[in-house]
């Protein structure tokens, strides 16, 4: 949501989905208002890195213009 410049307003959590490609690499898929906003600001794509331990998880997202 931050990469789209909207914070928690204007885009629903269910409009952003993390899936895996055939090799297990995580992919960010945008739907609805999230996809519309990405097109509006000229966002070419989103890359995501996921990591976790037994007790914690973290994700970092980088948008390309």
PyMOL Python script that loads the backbone (N, CA, C, O; Angstrom):
from pymol import cmd

cmd.read_pdbstr("""\
ATOM      1  N   UNK A   1       0.829  -1.190   0.000  1.00  0.00           N
ATOM      2  CA  UNK A   1       0.000   0.000   0.000  1.00  0.00           C
ATOM      3  C   UNK A   1       0.875   1.256   0.000  1.00  0.00           C
ATOM      4  O   UNK A   1       0.550   2.244  -0.658  1.00  0.00           O
ATOM      5  N   UNK A   2       1.974   1.211   0.733  1.00  0.00           N
ATOM      6  CA  UNK A   2       2.871   2.370   0.733  1.00  0.00           C
ATOM      7  C   UNK A   2       3.482   2.576  -0.644  1.00  0.00           C
ATOM      8  O   UNK A   2       3.633   3.714  -1.087  1.00  0.00           O
ATOM      9  N   UNK A   3       3.837   1.495  -1.326  1.00  0.00           N
ATOM     10  CA  UNK A   3       4.422   1.612  -2.661  1.00  0.00           C
ATOM     11  C   UNK A   3       3.432   2.233  -3.649  1.00  0.00           C
ATOM     12  O   UNK A   3       3.838   2.805  -4.660  1.00  0.00           O
ATOM     13  N   UNK A   4       2.143   2.119  -3.355  1.00  0.00           N
ATOM     14  CA  UNK A   4       1.112   2.720  -4.199  1.00  0.00           C
ATOM     15  C   UNK A   4       0.810   4.154  -3.789  1.00  0.00           C
ATOM     16  O   UNK A   4       0.059   4.855  -4.467  1.00  0.00           O
ATOM     17  N   UNK A   5       1.399   4.588  -2.674  1.00  0.00           N
ATOM     18  CA  UNK A   5       1.205   5.960  -2.212  1.00  0.00           C
ATOM     19  C   UNK A   5      -0.137   6.227  -1.573  1.00  0.00           C
ATOM     20  O   UNK A   5      -0.595   7.369  -1.544  1.00  0.00           O
ATOM     21  N   UNK A   6      -0.781   5.176  -1.054  1.00  0.00           N
ATOM     22  CA  UNK A   6      -2.109   5.358  -0.462  1.00  0.00           C
ATOM     23  C   UNK A   6      -2.181   4.963   1.004  1.00  0.00           C
ATOM     24  O   UNK A   6      -3.223   5.149   1.633  1.00  0.00           O
ATOM     25  N   UNK A   7      -1.112   4.428   1.565  1.00  0.00           N
ATOM     26  CA  UNK A   7      -1.189   3.966   2.946  1.00  0.00           C
ATOM     27  C   UNK A   7      -2.295   2.931   3.075  1.00  0.00           C
ATOM     28  O   UNK A   7      -2.405   2.035   2.238  1.00  0.00           O
ATOM     29  N   UNK A   8      -3.108   3.043   4.103  1.00  0.00           N
ATOM     30  CA  UNK A   8      -4.209   2.093   4.280  1.00  0.00           C
ATOM     31  C   UNK A   8      -5.533   2.631   3.754  1.00  0.00           C
ATOM     32  O   UNK A   8      -6.576   2.014   3.972  1.00  0.00           O
ATOM     33  N   UNK A   9      -5.511   3.761   3.071  1.00  0.00           N
ATOM     34  CA  UNK A   9      -6.728   4.358   2.526  1.00  0.00           C
ATOM     35  C   UNK A   9      -6.801   4.155   1.017  1.00  0.00           C
ATOM     36  O   UNK A   9      -5.800   4.332   0.324  1.00  0.00           O
ATOM     37  N   UNK A  10      -7.947   3.793   0.510  1.00  0.00           N
ATOM     38  CA  UNK A  10      -8.157   3.750  -0.928  1.00  0.00           C
ATOM     39  C   UNK A  10      -7.902   2.425  -1.602  1.00  0.00           C
ATOM     40  O   UNK A  10      -8.336   2.227  -2.737  1.00  0.00           O
ATOM     41  N   UNK A  11      -7.215   1.510  -0.949  1.00  0.00           N
ATOM     42  CA  UNK A  11      -6.948   0.188  -1.513  1.00  0.00           C
ATOM     43  C   UNK A  11      -7.217  -0.841  -0.430  1.00  0.00           C
ATOM     44  O   UNK A  11      -6.751  -0.698   0.700  1.00  0.00           O
ATOM     45  N   UNK A  12      -7.965  -1.872  -0.773  1.00  0.00           N
ATOM     46  CA  UNK A  12      -8.290  -2.911   0.202  1.00  0.00           C
ATOM     47  C   UNK A  12      -7.227  -3.987   0.270  1.00  0.00           C
ATOM     48  O   UNK A  12      -6.539  -4.251  -0.716  1.00  0.00           O
ATOM     49  N   UNK A  13      -7.089  -4.612   1.435  1.00  0.00           N
ATOM     50  CA  UNK A  13      -6.106  -5.674   1.627  1.00  0.00           C
ATOM     51  C   UNK A  13      -6.314  -6.822   0.650  1.00  0.00           C
ATOM     52  O   UNK A  13      -5.349  -7.472   0.250  1.00  0.00           O
ATOM     53  N   UNK A  14      -7.532  -7.074   0.268  1.00  0.00           N
ATOM     54  CA  UNK A  14      -7.823  -8.198  -0.634  1.00  0.00           C
ATOM     55  C   UNK A  14      -7.524  -7.867  -2.096  1.00  0.00           C
ATOM     56  O   UNK A  14      -7.706  -8.713  -2.971  1.00  0.00           O
ATOM     57  N   UNK A  15      -7.073  -6.658  -2.361  1.00  0.00           N
ATOM     58  CA  UNK A  15      -6.714  -6.267  -3.719  1.00  0.00           C
ATOM     59  C   UNK A  15      -5.225  -6.461  -3.996  1.00  0.00           C
ATOM     60  O   UNK A  15      -4.765  -6.220  -5.113  1.00  0.00           O
ATOM     61  N   UNK A  16      -4.476  -6.891  -2.995  1.00  0.00           N
ATOM     62  CA  UNK A  16      -3.048  -7.158  -3.127  1.00  0.00           C
ATOM     63  C   UNK A  16      -2.823  -8.602  -2.684  1.00  0.00           C
ATOM     64  O   UNK A  16      -3.171  -8.980  -1.566  1.00  0.00           O
ATOM     65  N   UNK A  17      -2.238  -9.400  -3.571  1.00  0.00           N
ATOM     66  CA  UNK A  17      -2.058 -10.818  -3.278  1.00  0.00           C
ATOM     67  C   UNK A  17      -0.620 -11.221  -3.577  1.00  0.00           C
ATOM     68  O   UNK A  17      -0.039 -10.779  -4.568  1.00  0.00           O
ATOM     69  N   UNK A  18      -0.055 -12.052  -2.729  1.00  0.00           N
ATOM     70  CA  UNK A  18       1.279 -12.605  -2.962  1.00  0.00           C
ATOM     71  C   UNK A  18       1.101 -14.071  -3.344  1.00  0.00           C
ATOM     72  O   UNK A  18       0.535 -14.866  -2.594  1.00  0.00           O
ATOM     73  N   UNK A  19       1.601 -14.405  -4.531  1.00  0.00           N
ATOM     74  CA  UNK A  19       1.529 -15.769  -5.051  1.00  0.00           C
ATOM     75  C   UNK A  19       2.947 -16.249  -5.325  1.00  0.00           C
ATOM     76  O   UNK A  19       3.903 -15.495  -5.145  1.00  0.00           O
ATOM     77  N   UNK A  20       3.089 -17.491  -5.756  1.00  0.00           N
ATOM     78  CA  UNK A  20       4.395 -18.034  -6.127  1.00  0.00           C
ATOM     79  C   UNK A  20       4.385 -18.444  -7.582  1.00  0.00           C
ATOM     80  O   UNK A  20       3.380 -18.941  -8.091  1.00  0.00           O
ATOM     81  N   UNK A  21       5.529 -18.231  -8.264  1.00  0.00           N
ATOM     82  CA  UNK A  21       5.634 -18.731  -9.620  1.00  0.00           C
ATOM     83  C   UNK A  21       5.996 -20.216  -9.580  1.00  0.00           C
ATOM     84  O   UNK A  21       6.037 -20.807  -8.502  1.00  0.00           O
ATOM     85  N   UNK A  22       6.258 -20.823 -10.731  1.00  0.00           N
ATOM     86  CA  UNK A  22       6.519 -22.264 -10.788  1.00  0.00           C
ATOM     87  C   UNK A  22       7.787 -22.680 -10.052  1.00  0.00           C
ATOM     88  O   UNK A  22       7.941 -23.851  -9.703  1.00  0.00           O
ATOM     89  N   UNK A  23       8.697 -21.736  -9.811  1.00  0.00           N
ATOM     90  CA  UNK A  23       9.934 -22.040  -9.087  1.00  0.00           C
ATOM     91  C   UNK A  23       9.867 -21.638  -7.618  1.00  0.00           C
ATOM     92  O   UNK A  23      10.855 -21.767  -6.895  1.00  0.00           O
ATOM     93  N   UNK A  24       8.704 -21.149  -7.169  1.00  0.00           N
ATOM     94  CA  UNK A  24       8.534 -20.768  -5.770  1.00  0.00           C
ATOM     95  C   UNK A  24       8.847 -19.314  -5.478  1.00  0.00           C
ATOM     96  O   UNK A  24       8.740 -18.882  -4.330  1.00  0.00           O
ATOM     97  N   UNK A  25       9.231 -18.549  -6.486  1.00  0.00           N
ATOM     98  CA  UNK A  25       9.545 -17.127  -6.296  1.00  0.00           C
ATOM     99  C   UNK A  25       8.261 -16.356  -6.010  1.00  0.00           C
ATOM    100  O   UNK A  25       7.278 -16.524  -6.733  1.00  0.00           O
ATOM    101  N   UNK A  26       8.242 -15.517  -4.979  1.00  0.00           N
ATOM    102  CA  UNK A  26       7.023 -14.774  -4.664  1.00  0.00           C
ATOM    103  C   UNK A  26       6.751 -13.665  -5.682  1.00  0.00           C
ATOM    104  O   UNK A  26       7.669 -12.982  -6.136  1.00  0.00           O
ATOM    105  N   UNK A  27       5.487 -13.504  -6.028  1.00  0.00           N
ATOM    106  CA  UNK A  27       5.036 -12.488  -6.974  1.00  0.00           C
ATOM    107  C   UNK A  27       3.921 -11.667  -6.336  1.00  0.00           C
ATOM    108  O   UNK A  27       3.103 -12.208  -5.592  1.00  0.00           O
ATOM    109  N   UNK A  28       3.878 -10.379  -6.616  1.00  0.00           N
ATOM    110  CA  UNK A  28       2.797  -9.520  -6.132  1.00  0.00           C
ATOM    111  C   UNK A  28       1.800  -9.328  -7.263  1.00  0.00           C
ATOM    112  O   UNK A  28       2.171  -8.903  -8.357  1.00  0.00           O
ATOM    113  N   UNK A  29       0.542  -9.638  -7.005  1.00  0.00           N
ATOM    114  CA  UNK A  29      -0.524  -9.464  -7.989  1.00  0.00           C
ATOM    115  C   UNK A  29      -1.502  -8.415  -7.459  1.00  0.00           C
ATOM    116  O   UNK A  29      -1.960  -8.498  -6.319  1.00  0.00           O
ATOM    117  N   UNK A  30      -1.811  -7.435  -8.296  1.00  0.00           N
ATOM    118  CA  UNK A  30      -2.723  -6.360  -7.909  1.00  0.00           C
ATOM    119  C   UNK A  30      -4.044  -6.512  -8.651  1.00  0.00           C
ATOM    120  O   UNK A  30      -4.070  -6.892  -9.822  1.00  0.00           O
ATOM    121  N   UNK A  31      -5.123  -6.216  -7.971  1.00  0.00           N
ATOM    122  CA  UNK A  31      -6.459  -6.270  -8.544  1.00  0.00           C
ATOM    123  C   UNK A  31      -7.205  -4.970  -8.247  1.00  0.00           C
ATOM    124  O   UNK A  31      -6.800  -4.221  -7.358  1.00  0.00           O
ATOM    125  N   UNK A  32      -8.259  -4.698  -8.958  1.00  0.00           N
ATOM    126  CA  UNK A  32      -9.160  -3.587  -8.667  1.00  0.00           C
ATOM    127  C   UNK A  32      -8.479  -2.241  -8.518  1.00  0.00           C
ATOM    128  O   UNK A  32      -7.701  -1.822  -9.375  1.00  0.00           O
ATOM    129  N   UNK A  33      -8.784  -1.567  -7.408  1.00  0.00           N
ATOM    130  CA  UNK A  33      -8.252  -0.215  -7.165  1.00  0.00           C
ATOM    131  C   UNK A  33      -6.742  -0.199  -7.032  1.00  0.00           C
ATOM    132  O   UNK A  33      -6.101   0.790  -7.386  1.00  0.00           O
ATOM    133  N   UNK A  34      -6.159  -1.285  -6.524  1.00  0.00           N
ATOM    134  CA  UNK A  34      -4.698  -1.359  -6.413  1.00  0.00           C
ATOM    135  C   UNK A  34      -4.063  -1.355  -7.802  1.00  0.00           C
ATOM    136  O   UNK A  34      -3.082  -0.648  -8.033  1.00  0.00           O
ATOM    137  N   UNK A  35      -4.614  -2.135  -8.723  1.00  0.00           N
ATOM    138  CA  UNK A  35      -4.108  -2.169 -10.095  1.00  0.00           C
ATOM    139  C   UNK A  35      -4.304  -0.818 -10.776  1.00  0.00           C
ATOM    140  O   UNK A  35      -3.418  -0.335 -11.480  1.00  0.00           O
ATOM    141  N   UNK A  36      -5.473  -0.213 -10.560  1.00  0.00           N
ATOM    142  CA  UNK A  36      -5.758   1.110 -11.140  1.00  0.00           C
ATOM    143  C   UNK A  36      -4.771   2.157 -10.636  1.00  0.00           C
ATOM    144  O   UNK A  36      -4.284   2.978 -11.414  1.00  0.00           O
ATOM    145  N   UNK A  37      -4.477   2.130  -9.348  1.00  0.00           N
ATOM    146  CA  UNK A  37      -3.544   3.100  -8.765  1.00  0.00           C
ATOM    147  C   UNK A  37      -2.132   2.888  -9.310  1.00  0.00           C
ATOM    148  O   UNK A  37      -1.425   3.856  -9.592  1.00  0.00           O
ATOM    149  N   UNK A  38      -1.721   1.639  -9.458  1.00  0.00           N
ATOM    150  CA  UNK A  38      -0.394   1.339 -10.004  1.00  0.00           C
ATOM    151  C   UNK A  38      -0.266   1.897 -11.420  1.00  0.00           C
ATOM    152  O   UNK A  38       0.771   2.461 -11.770  1.00  0.00           O
ATOM    153  N   UNK A  39      -1.299   1.747 -12.228  1.00  0.00           N
ATOM    154  CA  UNK A  39      -1.291   2.286 -13.585  1.00  0.00           C
ATOM    155  C   UNK A  39      -1.264   3.813 -13.559  1.00  0.00           C
ATOM    156  O   UNK A  39      -0.561   4.437 -14.354  1.00  0.00           O
ATOM    157  N   UNK A  40      -2.023   4.406 -12.656  1.00  0.00           N
ATOM    158  CA  UNK A  40      -2.109   5.866 -12.522  1.00  0.00           C
ATOM    159  C   UNK A  40      -0.749   6.493 -12.215  1.00  0.00           C
ATOM    160  O   UNK A  40      -0.424   7.555 -12.746  1.00  0.00           O
ATOM    161  N   UNK A  41       0.041   5.848 -11.368  1.00  0.00           N
ATOM    162  CA  UNK A  41       1.337   6.418 -10.985  1.00  0.00           C
ATOM    163  C   UNK A  41       2.497   5.881 -11.835  1.00  0.00           C
ATOM    164  O   UNK A  41       3.655   6.225 -11.598  1.00  0.00           O
ATOM    165  N   UNK A  42       2.183   5.045 -12.815  1.00  0.00           N
ATOM    166  CA  UNK A  42       3.213   4.516 -13.706  1.00  0.00           C
ATOM    167  C   UNK A  42       4.094   3.443 -13.094  1.00  0.00           C
ATOM    168  O   UNK A  42       5.258   3.303 -13.469  1.00  0.00           O
ATOM    169  N   UNK A  43       3.548   2.690 -12.158  1.00  0.00           N
ATOM    170  CA  UNK A  43       4.295   1.625 -11.494  1.00  0.00           C
ATOM    171  C   UNK A  43       4.428   0.447 -12.449  1.00  0.00           C
ATOM    172  O   UNK A  43       3.431  -0.138 -12.873  1.00  0.00           O
ATOM    173  N   UNK A  44       5.682   0.102 -12.787  1.00  0.00           N
ATOM    174  CA  UNK A  44       5.917  -0.976 -13.740  1.00  0.00           C
ATOM    175  C   UNK A  44       5.825  -2.360 -13.131  1.00  0.00           C
ATOM    176  O   UNK A  44       5.520  -3.318 -13.841  1.00  0.00           O
ATOM    177  N   UNK A  45       6.073  -2.492 -11.873  1.00  0.00           N
ATOM    178  CA  UNK A  45       6.020  -3.791 -11.212  1.00  0.00           C
ATOM    179  C   UNK A  45       6.439  -3.676  -9.769  1.00  0.00           C
ATOM    180  O   UNK A  45       6.956  -2.646  -9.336  1.00  0.00           O
ATOM    181  N   UNK A  46       6.214  -4.732  -9.034  1.00  0.00           N
ATOM    182  CA  UNK A  46       6.593  -4.800  -7.628  1.00  0.00           C
ATOM    183  C   UNK A  46       7.401  -6.068  -7.400  1.00  0.00           C
ATOM    184  O   UNK A  46       6.977  -7.154  -7.793  1.00  0.00           O
ATOM    185  N   UNK A  47       8.554  -5.938  -6.772  1.00  0.00           N
ATOM    186  CA  UNK A  47       9.355  -7.093  -6.373  1.00  0.00           C
ATOM    187  C   UNK A  47       9.245  -7.231  -4.867  1.00  0.00           C
ATOM    188  O   UNK A  47       9.264  -6.238  -4.139  1.00  0.00           O
ATOM    189  N   UNK A  48       9.130  -8.461  -4.405  1.00  0.00           N
ATOM    190  CA  UNK A  48       8.962  -8.697  -2.972  1.00  0.00           C
ATOM    191  C   UNK A  48       9.978  -9.724  -2.488  1.00  0.00           C
ATOM    192  O   UNK A  48      10.280 -10.695  -3.181  1.00  0.00           O
ATOM    193  N   UNK A  49      10.493  -9.494  -1.300  1.00  0.00           N
ATOM    194  CA  UNK A  49      11.383 -10.430  -0.628  1.00  0.00           C
ATOM    195  C   UNK A  49      10.723 -10.816   0.689  1.00  0.00           C
ATOM    196  O   UNK A  49      10.316  -9.952   1.465  1.00  0.00           O
ATOM    197  N   UNK A  50      10.620 -12.097   0.930  1.00  0.00           N
ATOM    198  CA  UNK A  50       9.997 -12.620   2.153  1.00  0.00           C
ATOM    199  C   UNK A  50      11.019 -13.423   2.950  1.00  0.00           C
ATOM    200  O   UNK A  50      11.838 -14.141   2.376  1.00  0.00           O
ATOM    201  N   UNK A  51      10.967 -13.302   4.249  1.00  0.00           N
ATOM    202  CA  UNK A  51      11.844 -14.082   5.117  1.00  0.00           C
ATOM    203  C   UNK A  51      11.118 -14.357   6.424  1.00  0.00           C
ATOM    204  O   UNK A  51      10.247 -13.590   6.834  1.00  0.00           O
ATOM    205  N   UNK A  52      11.474 -15.438   7.066  1.00  0.00           N
ATOM    206  CA  UNK A  52      10.838 -15.752   8.345  1.00  0.00           C
ATOM    207  C   UNK A  52      11.748 -16.623   9.198  1.00  0.00           C
ATOM    208  O   UNK A  52      12.642 -17.314   8.710  1.00  0.00           O
ATOM    209  N   UNK A  53      11.479 -16.555  10.473  1.00  0.00           N
ATOM    210  CA  UNK A  53      12.112 -17.454  11.423  1.00  0.00           C
ATOM    211  C   UNK A  53      10.973 -18.131  12.180  1.00  0.00           C
ATOM    212  O   UNK A  53       9.809 -18.031  11.791  1.00  0.00           O
ATOM    213  N   UNK A  54      11.308 -18.787  13.213  1.00  0.00           N
ATOM    214  CA  UNK A  54      10.266 -19.469  13.982  1.00  0.00           C
ATOM    215  C   UNK A  54       9.228 -18.498  14.553  1.00  0.00           C
ATOM    216  O   UNK A  54       8.039 -18.813  14.592  1.00  0.00           O
ATOM    217  N   UNK A  55       9.677 -17.319  14.993  1.00  0.00           N
ATOM    218  CA  UNK A  55       8.796 -16.383  15.678  1.00  0.00           C
ATOM    219  C   UNK A  55       8.441 -15.124  14.897  1.00  0.00           C
ATOM    220  O   UNK A  55       7.499 -14.421  15.262  1.00  0.00           O
ATOM    221  N   UNK A  56       9.179 -14.826  13.826  1.00  0.00           N
ATOM    222  CA  UNK A  56       8.984 -13.551  13.133  1.00  0.00           C
ATOM    223  C   UNK A  56       8.939 -13.741  11.627  1.00  0.00           C
ATOM    224  O   UNK A  56       9.465 -14.714  11.086  1.00  0.00           O
ATOM    225  N   UNK A  57       8.298 -12.791  10.965  1.00  0.00           N
ATOM    226  CA  UNK A  57       8.286 -12.770   9.499  1.00  0.00           C
ATOM    227  C   UNK A  57       8.464 -11.333   9.046  1.00  0.00           C
ATOM    228  O   UNK A  57       8.061 -10.395   9.735  1.00  0.00           O
ATOM    229  N   UNK A  58       9.078 -11.170   7.864  1.00  0.00           N
ATOM    230  CA  UNK A  58       9.299  -9.834   7.318  1.00  0.00           C
ATOM    231  C   UNK A  58       9.134  -9.882   5.806  1.00  0.00           C
ATOM    232  O   UNK A  58       9.441 -10.886   5.163  1.00  0.00           O
ATOM    233  N   UNK A  59       8.642  -8.773   5.249  1.00  0.00           N
ATOM    234  CA  UNK A  59       8.529  -8.646   3.795  1.00  0.00           C
ATOM    235  C   UNK A  59       9.029  -7.262   3.419  1.00  0.00           C
ATOM    236  O   UNK A  59       8.744  -6.281   4.105  1.00  0.00           O
ATOM    237  N   UNK A  60       9.779  -7.190   2.319  1.00  0.00           N
ATOM    238  CA  UNK A  60      10.225  -5.921   1.759  1.00  0.00           C
ATOM    239  C   UNK A  60       9.757  -5.863   0.332  1.00  0.00           C
ATOM    240  O   UNK A  60       9.903  -6.829  -0.416  1.00  0.00           O
ATOM    241  N   UNK A  61       9.183  -4.715  -0.062  1.00  0.00           N
ATOM    242  CA  UNK A  61       8.671  -4.555  -1.424  1.00  0.00           C
ATOM    243  C   UNK A  61       9.345  -3.356  -2.064  1.00  0.00           C
ATOM    244  O   UNK A  61       9.499  -2.303  -1.444  1.00  0.00           O
ATOM    245  N   UNK A  62       9.748  -3.534  -3.324  1.00  0.00           N
ATOM    246  CA  UNK A  62      10.352  -2.457  -4.095  1.00  0.00           C
ATOM    247  C   UNK A  62       9.533  -2.288  -5.361  1.00  0.00           C
ATOM    248  O   UNK A  62       9.277  -3.252  -6.082  1.00  0.00           O
ATOM    249  N   UNK A  63       9.124  -1.054  -5.624  1.00  0.00           N
ATOM    250  CA  UNK A  63       8.376  -0.753  -6.839  1.00  0.00           C
ATOM    251  C   UNK A  63       9.290  -0.206  -7.912  1.00  0.00           C
ATOM    252  O   UNK A  63      10.208   0.561  -7.623  1.00  0.00           O
ATOM    253  N   UNK A  64       9.041  -0.599  -9.151  1.00  0.00           N
ATOM    254  CA  UNK A  64       9.840  -0.072 -10.264  1.00  0.00           C
ATOM    255  C   UNK A  64       8.976   0.818 -11.151  1.00  0.00           C
ATOM    256  O   UNK A  64       7.824   0.511 -11.458  1.00  0.00           O
ATOM    257  N   UNK A  65       9.575   1.920 -11.544  1.00  0.00           N
ATOM    258  CA  UNK A  65       8.863   2.890 -12.380  1.00  0.00           C
ATOM    259  C   UNK A  65       9.543   2.941 -13.732  1.00  0.00           C
ATOM    260  O   UNK A  65       9.116   3.692 -14.609  1.00  0.00           O
TER     261      UNK A  65
END
""", "prot")
cmd.dss("prot")
cmd.show_as("cartoon", "prot")
cmd.util.cbc("prot")
cmd.orient("prot")
